[in-house]
Amino acid sequence: MNESDKSVFINLFKEACENCFGYKITIPLTEPDSKYMANKIHEQTGLVIGSKSIKNYSLFALSGDDSRPENPSTATLDTLARFVLDAPYTDEPKRQETESDYPYWFRYRSRYTEKITRPKEFLANIRRSSFPYLIGLVIVVIFYLMNAFFRKEKNVSFTDNFNSLITDSLYVKGWIVRDADTTWWNKRDVKPGHLALYTLRGDNWPLGTNQAEIQNLLSRKVNSECFSVEIHLSDFVPHENWQQAGILLSEDLSFSGKMIRLSISYNDFFGGYSKPPEIIIQAISSSQSGPRSKPEELAHFPLFTIDAANSQLIEQNLAKSALKIEKEGTHYRFLYTLGSDEGFTFREIASFDYNFKPEFVSVFSIQGWADTAASIPAYFDSFSITRLDCK
């Protein structure tokens, strides 16, 4: 691969990563992320790039060390270009029959070349232009940068009432869908005005041979140092261990860094002691992912002790529930509210200091690593994140 094509390939792979994960990737992919990207490419294009190849390409394109030789075939380059350019679905025999000249790779390469040469032509034109034109250009650039800055500050606060759950609509609003399970994700709109996420098997913490994974995780970037994030749920009444739904703050979306999780959860594990099951609000933090590092329970707040006599009353009180995390610098507060309507005030259950800067906030619903628990919906009525002034 010559130097020119190498530059095009690196840019193409970075665009493919952003297309896959919904945000710019700056470090080499992990093995699970490489497998995820391989599956996404196959689902969208009908063509195959192996996960090991993708991992090697990420080392070449994203590590900053291009001394490691990589020479992807023209077919592979065409597959990546088809993925980025949203080409029609095909398969290898059909491509060989009708598009064996790999048109999408050459189309992408020509577009990239135009992007590189146009700035050079533009600079040449500037050198030939008059001084007043340069002054005008500087003013336009300054105006654009100021406008972008204030727009960014304004967009730090965000609310979604989940009235539109079309994938494109979610993407435009800044949402990222991770590890989508097609069967259950397609049921996300069963309750009007709500996002339905189901308590599928999984966790953001590994256990034994189970790798950290949350299916249908809905995430977005955090754009403020200090903020308040809040979710509202309707009729979420967990009834088996460890069904839960809530908010997840994390440094990344592969669960390899620090995390904080706040959820409404069912608990019937008491270390061998015989006690009635309970519904709790639980807050957990973790310094890193991995089998040798365990999470820390920051709050375990019982809401209800469950028995047959009070089941109807529990359902009434969980008709509307909400969770909130407030972050000011390194100080975190956990709050909740619940009742038969939206009129109840928030109550703090815990606060603590933790040196952690979340890059992503997610809403989730899981059942942990329980094998027998049924999948029930958690109906998210709304999500909001509001910028706070750091003290």
Backbone hydrogen bonds in HBPLUS format (Angstrom, degrees):
<---DONOR---> <-ACCEPTOR-->    atom                        ^
c    i                          cat <-CA-CA->   ^        H-A-AA   ^      H-
h    n   atom  resd res      DA  || num        DHA   H-A  angle D-A-AA Bond
n    s   type  num  typ     dist DA aas  dist angle  dist       angle   num
A0006-LYS N   A0002-ASN O   2.87 MM   4  6.05 148.8  1.96 150.9 161.1     1
A0007-SER N   A0003-GLU O   3.09 MM   4  6.32 154.9  2.16 146.2 150.9     2
A0008-VAL N   A0004-SER O   3.14 MM   4  6.48 155.8  2.20 145.2 152.0     3
A0009-PHE N   A0005-ASP O   2.82 MM   4  6.00 160.3  1.85 150.5 155.7     4
A0010-ILE N   A0006-LYS O   3.02 MM   4  6.24 163.2  2.04 150.5 154.2     5
A0011-ASN N   A0007-SER O   3.17 MM   4  6.37 163.0  2.20 146.3 150.6     6
A0012-LEU N   A0008-VAL O   2.84 MM   4  6.04 156.1  1.89 149.9 157.6     7
A0013-PHE N   A0009-PHE O   2.81 MM   4  6.04 161.7  1.84 157.0 160.9     8
A0014-LYS N   A0010-ILE O   3.07 MM   4  6.28 159.5  2.12 146.2 151.7     9
A0015-GLU N   A0011-ASN O   2.99 MM   4  6.24 156.5  2.04 147.5 153.9    10
A0016-ALA N   A0012-LEU O   2.90 MM   4  6.14 151.9  1.98 147.0 155.4    11
A0017-CYS N   A0013-PHE O   2.93 MM   4  6.22 152.4  2.01 148.2 155.1    12
A0018-GLU N   A0014-LYS O   3.02 MM   4  6.32 159.2  2.06 147.3 152.6    13
A0019-ASN N   A0015-GLU O   2.85 MM   4  6.04 153.2  1.92 146.8 154.8    14
A0020-CYS N   A0016-ALA O   2.93 MM   4  6.12 142.3  2.08 140.6 150.6    15
A0021-PHE N   A0017-CYS O   2.90 MM   4  6.08 172.2  1.90 161.2 161.5    16
A0022-GLY N   A0018-GLU O   2.79 MM   4  5.12 141.9  1.93 134.1 142.4    17
A0034-SER N   A0030-THR O   2.87 MM   4  6.08 148.7  1.97 147.9 157.2    18
A0035-LYS N   A0031-GLU O   3.01 MM   4  6.28 156.1  2.07 151.9 157.6    19
A0036-TYR N   A0032-PRO O   2.90 MM   4  6.15 155.4  1.96 146.0 153.5    20
A0037-MET N   A0033-ASP O   2.88 MM   4  6.08 157.8  1.93 146.4 151.8    21
A0038-ALA N   A0034-SER O   2.94 MM   4  6.15 156.0  2.00 144.7 151.4    22
A0039-ASN N   A0035-LYS O   2.99 MM   4  6.24 156.6  2.04 148.6 154.4    23
A0040-LYS N   A0036-TYR O   2.94 MM   4  6.22 155.4  2.01 147.7 154.8    24
A0041-ILE N   A0037-MET O   2.94 MM   4  6.14 162.5  1.97 153.6 157.4    25
A0042-HIS N   A0038-ALA O   3.09 MM   4  6.28 159.3  2.14 144.0 149.6    26
A0043-GLU N   A0039-ASN O   2.84 MM   4  6.03 159.5  1.88 150.5 156.5    27
A0044-GLN N   A0040-LYS O   2.99 MM   4  6.12 156.9  2.04 149.5 154.8    28
A0045-THR N   A0041-ILE O   2.86 MM   4  5.80 165.8  1.88 151.7 156.4    29
A0046-GLY N   A0042-HIS O   2.84 MM   4  4.75 142.4  1.98 122.4 133.5    30
A0090-THR N   A0045-THR O   2.96 MM  45  6.09 165.1  1.98 140.6 144.1    31
A0054-ILE N   A0050-GLY O   3.02 MM   4  6.39 157.5  2.07 150.4 157.0    32
A0055-LYS N   A0051-SER O   2.94 MM   4  6.16 157.8  1.99 145.8 151.4    33
A0056-ASN N   A0052-LYS O   2.98 MM   4  6.24 158.5  2.03 146.4 152.1    34
A0057-TYR N   A0053-SER O   2.79 MM   4  6.06 157.1  1.84 152.6 159.5    35
A0058-SER N   A0054-ILE O   2.90 MM   4  6.13 151.3  1.98 147.6 155.3    36
A0059-LEU N   A0055-LYS O   3.08 MM   4  6.41 147.9  2.18 144.5 152.7    37
A0060-PHE N   A0056-ASN O   3.07 MM   4  6.36 152.8  2.15 145.8 153.1    38
A0061-ALA N   A0057-TYR O   2.78 MM   4  5.98 161.6  1.82 155.0 160.0    39
A0062-LEU N   A0058-SER O   2.80 MM   4  5.34 151.4  1.88 140.4 147.0    40
A0076-THR N   A0073-SER O   3.09 MM   3  5.15 117.6  2.50  95.8 110.3    41
A0077-LEU N   A0073-SER O   2.98 MM   4  6.35 161.5  2.02 152.9 158.0    42
A0078-ASP N   A0074-THR O   2.86 MM   4  6.04 151.5  1.94 144.1 152.2    43
A0079-THR N   A0075-ALA O   2.93 MM   4  6.20 147.7  2.04 142.3 151.1    44
A0080-LEU N   A0076-THR O   2.99 MM   4  6.32 161.9  2.02 155.2 158.7    45
A0081-ALA N   A0077-LEU O   2.94 MM   4  6.16 157.6  1.99 145.1 151.9    46
A0082-ARG N   A0078-ASP O   2.81 MM   4  6.02 151.5  1.89 145.8 153.7    47
A0083-PHE N   A0079-THR O   3.00 MM   4  6.23 150.4  2.09 144.7 152.7    48
A0084-VAL N   A0080-LEU O   2.98 MM   4  6.29 155.9  2.04 149.9 155.9    49
A0085-LEU N   A0081-ALA O   2.79 MM   4  5.87 162.2  1.82 152.6 157.9    50
A0087-ALA N   A0082-ARG O   2.93 MM   5  4.81 169.3  1.94 141.3 144.9    51
A0095-ARG N   A0091-ASP O   2.89 MM   4  6.09 158.6  1.93 156.3 163.2    52
A0096-GLN N   A0092-GLU O   2.95 MM   4  6.13 162.3  1.98 155.1 159.3    53
A0097-GLU N   A0093-PRO O   3.04 MM   4  6.21 138.6  2.22 138.0 149.2    54
A0097-GLU N   A0094-LYS O   3.14 MM   3  5.01 123.7  2.47  90.6 105.3    55
A0098-THR N   A0094-LYS O   2.93 MM   4  6.13 159.4  1.97 156.1 159.9    56
A0099-GLU N   A0095-ARG O   2.70 MM   4  4.84 147.9  1.80 133.1 143.1    57
A0102-TYR N   A0099-GLU O   3.07 MM   3  5.68 158.4  2.12 120.8 122.6    58
A0107-ARG N   A0103-PRO O   2.84 MM   4  5.97 146.3  1.95 145.4 155.8    59
A0108-TYR N   A0104-TYR O   2.90 MM   4  6.03 161.1  1.93 144.7 149.6    60
A0109-ARG N   A0105-TRP O   2.89 MM   4  6.09 163.2  1.91 151.6 156.7    61
A0110-SER N   A0106-PHE O   3.02 MM   4  6.07 156.6  2.07 138.7 144.5    62
A0111-ARG N   A0107-ARG O   3.06 MM   4  6.29 156.4  2.11 146.6 152.9    63
A0112-TYR N   A0108-TYR O   2.91 MM   4  6.14 161.0  1.94 155.0 160.3    64
A0113-THR N   A0109-ARG O   2.94 MM   4  6.12 157.8  1.98 146.7 152.9    65
A0114-GLU N   A0110-SER O   3.04 MM   4  6.26 152.6  2.11 143.4 150.3    66
A0115-LYS N   A0111-ARG O   3.04 MM   4  6.37 151.5  2.13 146.4 153.9    67
A0116-ILE N   A0112-TYR O   3.09 MM   4  6.44 143.9  2.23 145.5 155.1    68
A0116-ILE N   A0113-THR O   3.16 MM   3  5.16 123.6  2.50  93.3 107.3    69
A0117-THR N   A0113-THR O   2.99 MM   4  6.26 160.1  2.03 153.0 158.0    70
A0118-ARG N   A0114-GLU O   2.94 MM   4  5.88 158.2  1.99 151.4 156.3    71
A0121-GLU N   A0117-THR O   3.06 MM   4  6.40 156.2  2.12 153.8 160.5    72
A0122-PHE N   A0118-ARG O   2.82 MM   4  6.04 154.3  1.89 152.0 160.3    73
A0123-LEU N   A0119-PRO O   2.89 MM   4  6.13 156.5  1.95 148.9 153.7    74
A0124-ALA N   A0120-LYS O   3.02 MM   4  6.27 153.6  2.10 143.4 150.9    75
A0125-ASN N   A0121-GLU O   2.94 MM   4  6.24 152.8  2.02 146.3 153.5    76
A0126-ILE N   A0122-PHE O   2.92 MM   4  6.25 147.5  2.02 144.0 153.5    77
A0127-ARG N   A0123-LEU O   2.99 MM   4  6.29 156.5  2.04 149.2 154.4    78
A0128-ARG N   A0124-ALA O   3.24 MM   4  6.52 137.7  2.43 137.2 148.0    79
A0128-ARG N   A0125-ASN O   3.11 MM   3  5.08 127.6  2.40  92.8 106.8    80
A0129-SER N   A0125-ASN O   3.00 MM   4  6.17 112.8  2.47 134.4 151.7    81
A0129-SER N   A0126-ILE O   2.91 MM   3  4.90 146.7  2.02  99.7 110.5    82
A0134-LEU N   A0130-SER O   3.28 MM   4  6.71 149.6  2.38 144.2 152.4    83
A0134-LEU N   A0131-PHE O   2.99 MM   3  5.09 116.9  2.40  99.2 114.7    84
A0135-ILE N   A0131-PHE O   3.04 MM   4  6.43 156.7  2.10 155.3 161.7    85
A0136-GLY N   A0132-PRO O   2.96 MM   4  6.23 161.0  1.99 149.5 154.3    86
A0137-LEU N   A0133-TYR O   2.87 MM   4  6.13 152.1  1.95 147.1 155.3    87
A0138-VAL N   A0134-LEU O   2.92 MM   4  6.21 157.7  1.97 152.1 157.3    88
A0139-ILE N   A0135-ILE O   3.06 MM   4  6.35 158.7  2.11 150.2 155.6    89
A0140-VAL N   A0136-GLY O   3.02 MM   4  6.28 158.7  2.07 148.1 153.6    90
A0141-VAL N   A0137-LEU O   2.96 MM   4  6.23 160.2  2.00 152.5 157.5    91
A0142-ILE N   A0138-VAL O   2.94 MM   4  6.17 164.1  1.96 153.3 157.3    92
A0143-PHE N   A0139-ILE O   2.92 MM   4  6.12 162.3  1.95 151.0 156.1    93
A0144-TYR N   A0140-VAL O   2.90 MM   4  6.12 157.8  1.95 148.6 154.9    94
A0145-LEU N   A0141-VAL O   2.92 MM   4  6.18 161.0  1.95 153.5 158.1    95
A0146-MET N   A0142-ILE O   2.94 MM   4  6.14 163.8  1.96 153.4 157.7    96
A0147-ASN N   A0143-PHE O   2.90 MM   4  6.03 159.7  1.94 148.8 154.9    97
A0148-ALA N   A0144-TYR O   2.87 MM   4  6.07 156.4  1.92 147.4 154.1    98
A0149-PHE N   A0145-LEU O   2.90 MM   4  6.09 152.2  1.98 144.5 152.3    99
A0150-PHE N   A0146-MET O   3.00 MM   4  6.25 171.1  2.01 155.7 156.5   100
A0151-ARG N   A0147-ASN O   2.90 MM   4  5.97 149.5  2.00 143.2 152.5   101
A0152-LYS N   A0148-ALA O   2.94 MM   4  6.05 150.3  2.03 141.0 148.6   102
A0153-GLU N   A0149-PHE O   3.02 MM   4  6.38 158.7  2.07 150.1 155.5   103
A0154-LYS N   A0150-PHE O   2.96 MM   4  6.12 155.2  2.02 141.5 148.4   104
A0155-ASN N   A0151-ARG O   2.92 MM   4  6.09 150.6  2.01 144.5 152.5   105
A0156-VAL N   A0153-GLU O   3.30 MM   3  5.40 161.4  2.34 101.9 107.2   106
A0158-PHE N   A0385-ILE O   2.81 MM 227  5.34 155.3  1.87 152.8 161.1   107
A0385-ILE N   A0158-PHE O   2.82 MM 227  5.34 156.3  1.87 155.4 162.7   108
A0160-ASP N   A0383-PHE O   2.82 MM 223  5.28 161.5  1.85 157.0 160.6   109
A0383-PHE N   A0160-ASP O   2.93 MM 223  5.28 147.0  2.04 145.7 156.0   110
A0169-SER N   A0166-ILE O   2.94 MM   3  5.17 117.1  2.34 103.4 119.5   111
A0170-LEU N   A0166-ILE O   2.96 MM   4  6.30 157.3  2.01 159.6 166.7   112
A0171-TYR N   A0167-THR O   2.94 MM   4  6.20 158.7  1.99 151.7 157.8   113
A0172-VAL N   A0168-ASP O   2.94 MM   4  6.15 161.2  1.98 149.7 154.0   114
A0173-LYS N   A0169-SER O   3.13 MM   4  6.32 147.3  2.24 141.9 150.3   115
A0175-TRP N   A0170-LEU O   2.93 MM   5  5.28 156.6  1.98 155.1 147.3   116
A0174-GLY N   A0171-TYR O   2.96 MM   3  5.17 159.5  2.00 108.8 114.3   117
A0176-ILE N   A0219-SER O   2.64 MM  43  4.99 144.6  1.76 149.1 155.8   118
A0219-SER N   A0176-ILE O   2.84 MM  43  4.99 170.8  1.84 151.0 153.7   119
A0178-ARG N   A0217-LEU O   2.85 MM  39  5.05 167.2  1.87 150.6 155.1   120
A0217-LEU N   A0178-ARG O   3.13 MM  39  5.05 142.0  2.28 145.7 146.6   121
A0216-ASN N   A0179-ASP O   2.93 MM  37  5.56 155.2  1.99 113.5 121.2   122
A0185-TRP N   A0181-ASP O   2.74 MM   4  5.70 167.8  1.76 171.6 173.3   123
A0186-ASN N   A0182-THR O   3.02 MM   4  5.87 152.0  2.10 142.9 148.0   124
A0187-LYS N   A0184-TRP O   3.02 MM   3  5.28 157.5  2.07 107.1 114.3   125
A0188-ARG N   A0185-TRP O   3.16 MM   3  5.37 152.6  2.23 118.9 117.8   126
A0196-ALA N   A0188-ARG O   2.84 MM   8  4.38 165.8  1.86 130.8 133.3   127
A0194-HIS N   A0191-LYS O   3.06 MM   3  5.59 135.5  2.27 149.7 147.4   128
A0195-LEU N   A0380-PHE O   2.92 MM 185  4.97 159.3  1.97 137.8 143.0   129
A0380-PHE N   A0195-LEU O   2.81 MM 185  4.97 171.3  1.82 149.5 146.7   130
A0197-LEU N   A0378-ALA O   3.11 MM 181  5.30 166.2  2.13 144.4 145.0   131
A0378-ALA N   A0197-LEU O   2.72 MM 181  5.30 151.1  1.80 146.5 156.0   132
A0200-LEU N   A0198-TYR O   2.76 MM   2  5.65 125.3  2.06 114.7  97.9   133
A0199-THR N   A0376-ILE O   2.94 MM 177  5.49 154.1  2.00 146.0 153.1   134
A0367-GLN N   A0200-LEU O   2.98 MM 167  5.59 134.4  2.19 138.7 132.9   135
A0202-GLY N   A0368-GLY O   2.82 MM 166  4.93 157.5  1.87 135.5 139.2   136
A0203-ASP N   A0213-GLU O   2.82 MM  10  5.46 123.9  2.14 143.3 150.3   137
A0213-GLU N   A0203-ASP O   2.72 MM  10  5.46 140.7  1.87 162.7 166.0   138
A0207-LEU N   A0210-ASN O   3.02 MM   3  5.11 149.4  2.11 134.4 144.1   139
A0210-ASN N   A0207-LEU O   2.88 MM   3  5.11 156.1  1.94 135.5 133.1   140
A0218-LEU N   A0363-VAL O   3.41 MM 145  5.52 168.7  2.42 162.9 161.0   141
A0363-VAL N   A0218-LEU O   2.92 MM 145  5.52 152.6  1.99 153.3 160.7   142
A0220-ARG N   A0361-VAL O   2.97 MM 141  5.63 140.1  2.13 148.8 161.1   143
A0361-VAL N   A0220-ARG O   2.97 MM 141  5.63 159.2  2.02 160.4 167.2   144
A0222-VAL N   A0359-GLU O   2.88 MM 137  5.23 156.4  1.94 130.4 129.5   145
A0388-LEU N   A0226-CYS O   2.93 MM 162  5.11 178.0  1.93 121.1 120.7   146
A0227-PHE N   A0327-LYS O   2.97 MM 100  5.38 136.6  2.17 136.3 149.6   147
A0327-LYS N   A0227-PHE O   2.80 MM 100  5.38 170.5  1.81 172.1 174.1   148
A0228-SER N   A0386-THR O   2.82 MM 158  5.16 146.4  1.93 144.1 155.2   149
A0386-THR N   A0228-SER O   2.79 MM 158  5.16 160.0  1.83 149.5 156.0   150
A0229-VAL N   A0325-ILE O   2.91 MM  96  5.40 164.8  1.93 157.6 160.9   151
A0325-ILE N   A0229-VAL O   2.91 MM  96  5.40 157.7  1.96 154.2 161.7   152
A0230-GLU N   A0384-SER O   2.81 MM 154  5.29 160.8  1.85 159.5 163.8   153
A0384-SER N   A0230-GLU O   2.92 MM 154  5.29 148.1  2.02 154.8 160.2   154
A0231-ILE N   A0323-LEU O   2.99 MM  92  5.51 158.7  2.04 154.3 160.9   155
A0323-LEU N   A0231-ILE O   3.05 MM  92  5.51 149.2  2.15 144.6 154.1   156
A0232-HIS N   A0382-SER O   3.06 MM 150  5.24 156.3  2.12 143.1 143.2   157
A0381-ASP N   A0232-HIS O   2.67 MM 149  5.27 146.9  1.77 141.6 151.0   158
A0233-LEU N   A0321-SER O   2.75 MM  88  5.21 171.1  1.76 155.4 158.2   159
A0321-SER N   A0233-LEU O   3.08 MM  88  5.21 163.9  2.10 142.7 144.9   160
A0234-SER N   A0379-TYR O   2.93 MM 145  5.44 151.2  2.02 150.7 159.5   161
A0235-ASP N   A0319-ALA O   2.98 MM  84  4.31 155.5  2.04 108.5 116.5   162
A0243-GLN N   A0240-GLU O   2.91 MM   3  5.85 171.3  1.92 142.6 145.5   163
A0266-TYR N   A0243-GLN O   3.10 MM  23  5.76 142.9  2.25 155.4 166.2   164
A0244-GLN N   A0366-ILE O   2.92 MM 122  5.61 150.9  2.01 165.2 163.3   165
A0366-ILE N   A0244-GLN O   2.97 MM 122  5.61 152.6  2.05 149.6 158.5   166
A0245-ALA N   A0264-ILE O   3.18 MM  19  5.70 145.3  2.30 144.7 154.6   167
A0264-ILE N   A0245-ALA O   3.00 MM  19  5.70 157.0  2.05 163.4 160.9   168
A0246-GLY N   A0364-PHE O   3.12 MM 118  5.69 154.0  2.19 142.5 147.7   169
A0364-PHE N   A0246-GLY O   3.21 MM 118  5.69 155.4  2.27 144.1 148.4   170
A0247-ILE N   A0262-LEU O   2.84 MM  15  5.33 150.7  1.93 159.2 164.9   171
A0262-LEU N   A0247-ILE O   2.97 MM  15  5.33 164.7  1.99 154.7 159.4   172
A0248-LEU N   A0362-SER O   2.91 MM 114  5.01 155.6  1.97 144.0 145.7   173
A0362-SER N   A0248-LEU O   2.78 MM 114  5.01 150.8  1.87 147.1 156.1   174
A0249-LEU N   A0260-ILE O   2.82 MM  11  5.11 170.3  1.82 160.3 163.5   175
A0260-ILE N   A0249-LEU O   2.90 MM  11  5.11 153.0  1.97 143.7 147.3   176
A0250-SER N   A0360-PHE O   3.06 MM 110  5.41 160.7  2.10 148.4 151.1   177
A0359-GLU N   A0250-SER O   2.93 MM 109  6.14 146.3  2.05 133.1 141.2   178
A0360-PHE N   A0250-SER O   3.02 MM 110  5.41 156.3  2.08 162.9 164.2   179
A0251-GLU N   A0258-LYS O   3.12 MM   7  5.73 141.6  2.27 165.5 166.5   180
A0259-MET N   A0286-SER O   3.05 MM  27  5.34 151.9  2.13 145.0 149.5   181
A0286-SER N   A0259-MET O   3.04 MM  27  5.34 146.4  2.15 147.0 146.2   182
A0261-ARG N   A0284-ILE O   2.79 MM  23  5.17 158.8  1.83 154.8 160.6   183
A0284-ILE N   A0261-ARG O   2.86 MM  23  5.17 155.6  1.92 146.8 155.0   184
A0263-SER N   A0282-GLN O   3.01 MM  19  5.53 156.2  2.07 151.3 159.0   185
A0282-GLN N   A0263-SER O   2.95 MM  19  5.53 158.1  2.00 156.3 162.8   186
A0265-SER N   A0280-ILE O   2.84 MM  15  5.32 168.1  1.85 154.3 157.8   187
A0280-ILE N   A0265-SER O   2.78 MM  15  5.32 160.2  1.82 155.5 161.5   188
A0267-ASN N   A0278-GLU O   2.85 MM  11  5.37 158.6  1.90 166.8 166.6   189
A0278-GLU N   A0267-ASN O   2.90 MM  11  5.37 162.9  1.93 153.0 158.7   190
A0273-TYR N   A0270-PHE O   3.22 MM   3  5.35 164.1  2.25 113.9 114.3   191
A0306-ILE N   A0277-PRO O   2.85 MM  29  5.58 173.0  1.85 152.1 154.2   192
A0279-ILE N   A0304-PHE O   2.93 MM  25  5.29 154.2  2.00 146.5 154.6   193
A0303-LEU N   A0279-ILE O   2.74 MM  24  5.57 162.1  1.77 152.2 157.5   194
A0304-PHE N   A0279-ILE O   3.24 MM  25  5.29 156.7  2.30 140.0 145.3   195
A0281-ILE N   A0301-PHE O   2.86 MM  20  5.08 151.5  1.94 136.9 145.9   196
A0301-PHE N   A0281-ILE O   2.88 MM  20  5.08 177.1  1.88 157.0 156.2   197
A0283-ALA N   A0299-ALA O   2.95 MM  16  4.86 158.8  1.99 133.4 136.5   198
A0298-LEU N   A0283-ALA O   2.70 MM  15  5.25 146.4  1.81 139.8 149.5   199
A0299-ALA N   A0283-ALA O   3.24 MM  16  4.86 154.9  2.31 131.8 129.7   200
A0285-SER N   A0296-GLU O   2.91 MM  11  5.32 160.1  1.95 151.4 157.2   201
A0296-GLU N   A0285-SER O   2.75 MM  11  5.32 169.4  1.76 163.5 167.3   202
A0293-SER N   A0290-GLY O   3.34 MM   3  5.66 164.2  2.37 111.5 116.2   203
A0310-ASN N   A0307-ASP O   3.16 MM   3  5.83 143.7  2.30 116.1 124.3   204
A0314-ILE N   A0310-ASN O   2.96 MM   4  6.23 153.5  2.03 154.1 161.7   205
A0315-GLU N   A0311-SER O   3.08 MM   4  6.36 159.7  2.12 147.7 152.5   206
A0316-GLN N   A0312-GLN O   3.06 MM   4  6.34 152.5  2.14 143.8 151.1   207
A0317-ASN N   A0313-LEU O   3.04 MM   4  6.31 157.1  2.09 148.0 153.6   208
A0318-LEU N   A0314-ILE O   2.95 MM   4  6.16 135.6  2.15 146.5 159.0   209
A0319-ALA N   A0316-GLN O   3.28 MM   3  5.25 162.2  2.31 103.6 105.9   210
A0339-GLY N   A0317-ASN O   2.88 MM  22  4.21 106.8  2.43 150.5 148.1   211
A0320-LYS N   A0339-GLY O   2.96 MM  19  5.45 140.4  2.12 167.8 178.5   212
A0339-GLY N   A0320-LYS O   2.88 MM  19  5.45 138.7  2.06 157.2 163.5   213
A0322-ALA N   A0337-THR O   2.83 MM  15  5.25 146.1  1.94 158.4 154.7   214
A0337-THR N   A0322-ALA O   3.06 MM  15  5.25 143.1  2.20 143.5 143.1   215
A0324-LYS N   A0335-LEU O   2.99 MM  11  5.06 152.8  2.07 141.9 138.0   216
A0335-LEU N   A0324-LYS O   2.95 MM  11  5.06 158.6  1.99 153.0 153.2   217
A0326-GLU N   A0333-ARG O   2.99 MM   7  5.07 160.1  2.03 141.2 147.5   218
A0333-ARG N   A0326-GLU O   2.90 MM   7  5.07 148.1  2.00 143.0 150.6   219
A0328-GLU N   A0331-HIS O   2.89 MM   3  5.22 163.9  1.92 153.7 159.2   220
A0331-HIS N   A0328-GLU O   3.00 MM   3  5.22 161.5  2.03 128.9 128.3   221
A0354-TYR N   A0330-THR O   2.77 MM  24  5.25 160.2  1.81 152.4 156.3   222
A0332-TYR N   A0352-PHE O   2.81 MM  20  5.48 173.6  1.81 171.0 173.0   223
A0352-PHE N   A0332-TYR O   2.97 MM  20  5.48 151.0  2.05 146.2 154.9   224
A0334-PHE N   A0350-ALA O   2.88 MM  16  5.37 165.9  1.90 163.4 160.1   225
A0349-ILE N   A0334-PHE O   2.92 MM  15  5.83 161.8  1.95 147.3 152.8   226
A0336-TYR N   A0347-ARG O   2.98 MM  11  5.45 149.3  2.07 138.8 146.7   227
A0347-ARG N   A0336-TYR O   2.80 MM  11  5.45 149.0  1.90 148.7 158.4   228
A0356-PHE N   A0354-TYR O   2.94 MM   2  5.67 116.8  2.34 113.6  96.9   229
